[in-house]
Amino acid sequence: GYLPLKMVYGFEPIPAELTPDEAKHIIGAQGQIWTEYMKTPNSVEYMLLPRLFALSEIDWSSKEQRNWDSFRNRLDDNIQRMVVMGLNYSQGNAKVDITATAGKDGKYLILNMEAERPNMIVHYNLDGNPVTPGSEVALKPVKVKKSSKLYSAAFVDGQMKDKMISRIVEPHLAAYTEAMFSRNDKPDLKPVSMPGLVDGFCGTADSDQPTWNSIQGKDDQITIDLKQIVSPKEISIHCMSVKDKDIVMPTTVEFQVSQDNKEYTSVKTLKNDSSDEFNTTIVKPFSTDVQSLKARYVRVIIKAESKTARDPRLLVDEVVVK
């Protein structure tokens, strides 16, 4: 699977649910590498390095001593050592890592954009135009106050090192609150947290995959806890169908609100009126205005059918609450 270096460095070998007495029995971590598709030692080295440096530092350092920026700045020295040793290492992931935090009452988002290697320069545009070496440089966090089409990419010596990141940055009331996903058609399954449904990023047909959240089921439910009572004016979500991958569009999307997470008021149920007969990929917004209602909780009920699968597969992006 997708395992960039930052994700390896962020691994915590001691589970949070352990007591201090239990945690002292964790004496280290290990990193498996499955070689059934790696036919040569060179291939194994490429998949292992420099991930091994990140895993080693996790093992050798307490959680309080670890610092991604420090590790990232020391990476080039370790790469030079591998060059001298003649090792076949990966030169790193050149995709821009984008994270965000929400401002007060969802009025803005603070974007952080960085590349894995310190020698890469991250350029970005928020005006919907593709990024170039002349675009703004992400030297510090960027405040975004309105819905904006973001393009970003990492450059070395004026050359783009990977394809552009593309997504909609959307400040809103639900950004960085709490989203839980459950299946009404399988009530025995426990609800799961899905922070990607409230991370401030909306998808388009050309967006990078992390913008879209994969869900499954004929009767799905998303519940957002806004952490405060608000008077929402609009609720929306985008869905994407991909015909050749059997990812379907919902048949209906219902929006509900509640103040206590017990009694919900239905705001509106929308039917999917688009046809996928001639299209490979469709992105469709489902949106409703909200009139004279107060809410702490927002619920989205998504129903779907598939002609080919018992459990329909869907892609959804962000539950946006304005």
Sequence and secondary structure as in RCSB ss.txt:
>XXXX:A:sequence
GYLPLKMVYGFEPIPAELTPDEAKHIIGAQGQIWTEYMKTPNSVEYMLLPRLFALSEIDWSSKEQRNWDSFRNRL
DDNIQRMVVMGLNYSQGNAKVDITATAGKDGKYLILNMEAERPNMIVHYNLDGNPVTPGSEVALKPVKVKKSSKL
YSAAFVDGQMKDKMISRIVEPHLAAYTEAMFSRNDKPDLKPVSMPGLVDGFCGTADSDQPTWNSIQGKDDQITID
LKQIVSPKEISIHCMSVKDKDIVMPTTVEFQVSQDNKEYTSVKTLKNDSSDEFNTTIVKPFSTDVQSLKARYVRV
IIKAESKTARDPRLLVDEVVVK
>XXXX:A:secstr
    HHHHHT  SS TTS HHHHTT          TT  SHHHHHHHHTTHHHHHHHHHHS GGG  HHHHHHHH
HHHHHHHHHHT        S EEEEEE GGGS EEEEEE SSTT EEEEESBS    TTSEE SS EEE S EEE
EEEEEETTEE S  EEEEE   TTTTSEEEEEETT TTS  EE GGGGSSEE  TTS GGGSEEEE SEEEEEEE
EEEEE  SEEEEEEEEEGGGTB   SEEEEEEESSSSS EEEEEEE     TT SEEEEEEEEE  S  EEEEEE
EEE   SS SS EEEE   EE 
